[in-house]
Amino acid sequence: MELQRAAETLIKLSPSVRIVTFCDLNGNPVFSAHSKRVRNVLSRTESKESLRNAARNWKMRKKLARKLGVCKYVVAEYSSVKRITMPAGKSLFLFVSTTASFDHNKVIRRVRSFR
């Protein structure tokens, strides 16, 4: 229920927030919310692969944390979307997709306020 409330809060943050997904460290969605105002850019198969890749990358960042420090977030900006990845506890990560023009710091600040 806590994940659902967090996802709904982020979706309501702005019309620019497209998708909010909490995943386990294998890239399996635990909870996902999708804005009704947008349509998916990726196919279902591409989305699953993207989440698996994000999980693999997040695991690598966790391994490097001893030397680099804990990763706070990652932003990938494409011409049509931004994709934000952040930790969500010890065994989950948060994946948020927004429009490319959206200020991703709004999502980051909001997520940090949850803690």
Sequence and secondary structure as in RCSB ss.txt:
>XXXX:A:sequence
MELQRAAETLIKLSPSVRIVTFCDLNGNPVFSAHSKRVRNVLSRTESKESLRNAARNWKMRKKLARKLGVCKYVV
AEYSSVKRITMPAGKSLFLFVSTTASFDHNKVIRRVRSFR
>XXXX:A:secstr
 HHHHHHHHHHTT TTEEEEEEEETTS EEEEEE TT   SS HHHHHHHHHHHHHHHHHHHHHHHHH     EE
EE SSEEEEEEE SSSEEEEEEEETTS HHHHHHHHHHH 
